[in-house]
Amino acid sequence: MEVSHLKGLKEQEEENQKLKRIYADQALPLEMAKDVISEKWQILGPEEMLLAI
């Protein structure tokens, strides 16, 4: 491989890591919210859940 190709590959790997971090930062709160909603649904039930909103 040429040096320019290696530099491009390195840049792509860095960008990939950056995008993975962004995804993880977004996915974790979403999963936490889903867990909270699921737990409330199980505890309260559908009718009480609607009243809690």
GITAUR-V503760 format. One line per field, one symbol per residue. ss: DSSP state (a for helix, b for strand, c for the rest). A space follows every 50 residues. Layout:
ss = ???
This chain:
ss = ccaaaaaaaaaaaaaaaaaaaaaaaaaaaaaaaaaaaaaaaaaacaaaaa aac
